[in-house]
């Protein structure tokens, strides 16, 4: 198999690391595993290709620190970060640091494979929008001005009360707008909504 299709899996949890590698191999994708970000960087120094799946919370160098180090070294590899439940703010930080996508534990097998294939299909410094980005952009365009303001607050990690205070409306009204945003964006969870917004390039 081409080294261009190699998936580098970085996680300090042996079970998670091997589980992801096994899933990838069943889908005919070649996987290389690393128990730490440093172990991967040592390999990257010799030249690597493909894409990366890394946990965000790891001892030593975190997934976000790894992203920053790859950028510093001008290593242009698409990176998918894995976050624990409720780590929306970490996911936002990771995307802003250069990650192309994030997966929330426990993750769905098909979602993992979709993210990996999308990352592997990405061209270096790709400027064109993917079909997913086009679809998300269309959904974003369907939001009203107020719904967009509520979405921006959610992506910033603000609770309903803070969004309500800043917009001069009641928390209950924010809940209504939030439900409308979830429906129009076709998001099943807050983390999925945030992922869509970040994939679309929202600040």
C-alpha positions as CSV (number, residue, x, y, z in Angstrom):
1,X,0.0,0.0,0.0
2,X,1.2,3.5,-0.8
3,X,2.8,5.4,2.1
4,X,0.5,8.2,1.2
5,X,-2.3,6.2,2.7
6,X,-0.5,5.6,6.0
7,X,-2.4,6.6,9.2
8,X,-0.3,7.5,12.2
9,X,-2.2,6.7,15.4
10,X,-0.9,8.5,18.6
11,X,-2.5,7.6,22.0
12,X,-1.0,6.8,25.4
13,X,-3.8,4.3,26.0
14,X,-2.7,0.9,24.5
15,X,-6.3,-0.3,24.1
16,X,-7.5,2.8,22.3
17,X,-4.4,2.9,20.0
18,X,-4.7,-0.8,19.0
19,X,-8.5,-0.5,18.6
20,X,-8.2,2.3,16.1
21,X,-5.3,0.6,14.3
22,X,-7.4,-2.6,14.0
23,X,-10.4,-0.7,12.6
24,X,-8.2,1.0,10.0
25,X,-6.7,-2.3,9.0
26,X,-10.1,-3.9,8.5
27,X,-10.9,-1.0,6.1
28,X,-7.7,-1.7,4.2
29,X,-5.9,1.3,5.6
30,X,-2.3,0.9,6.8
31,X,-1.7,2.1,10.4
32,X,1.4,2.9,12.4
33,X,1.0,3.3,16.2
34,X,2.9,5.5,18.6
35,X,2.5,5.7,22.4
36,X,3.5,9.4,22.6
37,X,3.7,12.6,20.6
38,X,7.5,12.5,21.0
39,X,7.7,9.0,19.5
40,X,5.8,10.2,16.5
41,X,8.0,13.4,16.1
42,X,11.1,11.2,16.2
43,X,9.6,9.3,13.2
44,X,8.4,12.5,11.5
45,X,12.0,13.8,11.6
46,X,12.8,11.1,9.1
47,X,9.9,12.0,6.8
48,X,6.4,10.8,7.0
49,X,3.2,11.0,4.8
50,X,-0.5,10.2,5.2
51,X,-2.4,11.6,8.1
52,X,-2.4,11.6,11.9
53,X,-5.0,10.7,14.6
54,X,-3.9,11.9,18.0
55,X,-5.5,12.1,21.4
56,X,-5.6,15.6,22.9
57,X,-4.9,14.7,26.5
58,X,-1.6,12.8,26.8
59,X,1.2,12.9,29.3
60,X,4.3,14.8,28.2
61,X,3.3,16.6,24.9
62,X,-0.4,17.0,24.4
63,X,-2.1,16.7,21.0
64,X,-2.4,20.5,20.8
65,X,1.3,21.0,21.5
66,X,2.0,18.4,18.8
67,X,0.0,20.4,16.3
68,X,2.0,23.5,17.1
69,X,5.3,21.6,16.9
70,X,4.3,20.2,13.5
71,X,3.5,23.7,12.3
72,X,6.8,25.0,13.6
73,X,8.6,22.3,11.7
74,X,6.6,22.9,8.6
75,X,5.3,19.4,8.5
76,X,2.1,19.5,6.4
77,X,0.1,16.5,7.5
78,X,-3.6,16.5,8.1
79,X,-4.3,15.9,11.8
80,X,-7.5,14.5,13.4
81,X,-7.7,15.0,17.1
82,X,-9.6,12.8,19.6
83,X,-11.2,14.4,22.5
84,X,-13.1,13.1,25.6
85,X,-16.8,13.8,26.1
86,X,-17.3,17.4,27.0
87,X,-13.9,18.6,25.7
88,X,-15.6,21.0,23.2
89,X,-13.2,23.8,24.2
90,X,-10.2,21.6,23.6
91,X,-11.5,20.6,20.2
92,X,-12.0,24.3,19.3
93,X,-8.4,25.0,20.4
94,X,-7.1,22.1,18.4
95,X,-9.0,23.1,15.2
96,X,-7.6,26.6,15.6
97,X,-4.1,25.1,16.0
98,X,-4.5,23.4,12.6
99,X,-6.4,20.2,13.1
100,X,-8.6,19.3,10.1
101,X,-11.2,17.4,12.2
102,X,-12.0,16.1,15.7
103,X,-13.6,12.9,17.0
104,X,-15.3,12.7,20.3
105,X,-15.0,9.6,22.5
106,X,-16.7,7.1,22.3
107,X,-16.6,7.4,18.5
108,X,-18.5,5.7,15.8
109,X,-16.4,3.4,13.5
110,X,-17.9,4.9,10.4
111,X,-17.2,8.4,11.6
112,X,-13.6,7.5,12.2
113,X,-13.2,6.1,8.7
114,X,-15.0,9.0,7.1
115,X,-12.7,11.5,8.8
116,X,-9.5,9.5,7.9
117,X,-10.5,9.1,4.2
118,X,-11.3,12.8,4.0
119,X,-7.9,13.6,5.5
120,X,-6.0,11.3,3.2
121,X,-7.8,12.8,0.2
122,X,-6.7,16.3,1.2
123,X,-4.0,17.9,-0.8
124,X,-1.3,19.8,0.9
125,X,-2.2,23.4,1.5
126,X,-5.6,22.7,-0.1
127,X,-7.6,25.8,-0.9
128,X,-10.7,24.3,-2.4
129,X,-13.7,23.5,-0.3
130,X,-14.7,19.8,0.2
131,X,-18.3,18.6,-0.5
132,X,-18.8,18.5,3.2
133,X,-17.7,22.1,3.6
134,X,-20.0,23.1,0.8
135,X,-23.0,21.4,2.5
136,X,-22.2,23.0,5.8
137,X,-21.8,26.4,4.2
138,X,-25.3,26.0,2.7
139,X,-26.7,25.2,6.1
140,X,-25.0,28.2,7.6
141,X,-26.5,30.4,5.0
142,X,-30.0,29.3,6.1
143,X,-29.4,30.7,9.6
144,X,-31.0,34.0,10.6
145,X,-28.7,36.7,11.9
146,X,-29.7,36.0,15.5
147,X,-29.2,32.2,15.0
148,X,-25.7,32.9,13.7
149,X,-25.0,35.0,16.8
150,X,-26.1,32.2,19.0
151,X,-24.0,29.7,17.0
152,X,-20.9,32.0,17.4
153,X,-21.5,32.0,21.2
154,X,-21.8,28.2,21.3
155,X,-18.6,27.8,19.3
156,X,-16.8,30.2,21.7
157,X,-17.9,27.8,24.5
158,X,-20.3,30.2,26.2
159,X,-23.2,28.9,28.3
160,X,-26.7,29.9,27.4
161,X,-26.9,32.5,30.2
162,X,-23.8,34.3,28.9
163,X,-25.1,34.3,25.3
164,X,-28.4,35.7,26.5
165,X,-26.7,38.5,28.5
166,X,-24.5,39.5,25.6
167,X,-27.5,39.5,23.1
168,X,-29.9,41.1,25.5
169,X,-32.4,38.3,25.4
170,X,-33.6,35.6,27.9
171,X,-31.9,32.3,28.4
172,X,-35.1,30.6,27.3
173,X,-35.0,32.5,24.0
174,X,-31.4,31.4,23.5
175,X,-32.6,27.8,24.0
176,X,-35.2,28.2,21.3
177,X,-32.6,29.7,18.9
178,X,-30.1,26.9,19.8
179,X,-32.7,24.3,19.0
180,X,-33.4,26.0,15.6
181,X,-29.6,26.1,14.9
182,X,-29.2,22.4,15.7
183,X,-32.1,21.5,13.4
184,X,-31.0,23.7,10.5
185,X,-27.4,22.5,10.8
186,X,-28.5,18.8,11.1
187,X,-26.4,18.4,14.2
188,X,-27.1,15.7,16.7
189,X,-25.0,17.1,19.5
190,X,-23.2,20.3,20.6
191,X,-19.8,18.8,19.7
192,X,-21.0,17.9,16.2
193,X,-22.4,21.4,15.8
194,X,-19.0,22.9,16.8
195,X,-17.2,20.6,14.5
196,X,-19.3,21.7,11.6
197,X,-18.7,25.4,12.4
198,X,-15.0,24.9,12.6
199,X,-14.8,22.8,9.4
200,X,-16.6,25.6,7.7
201,X,-14.0,28.0,8.9
202,X,-15.9,30.0,11.5
203,X,-13.5,31.9,13.8
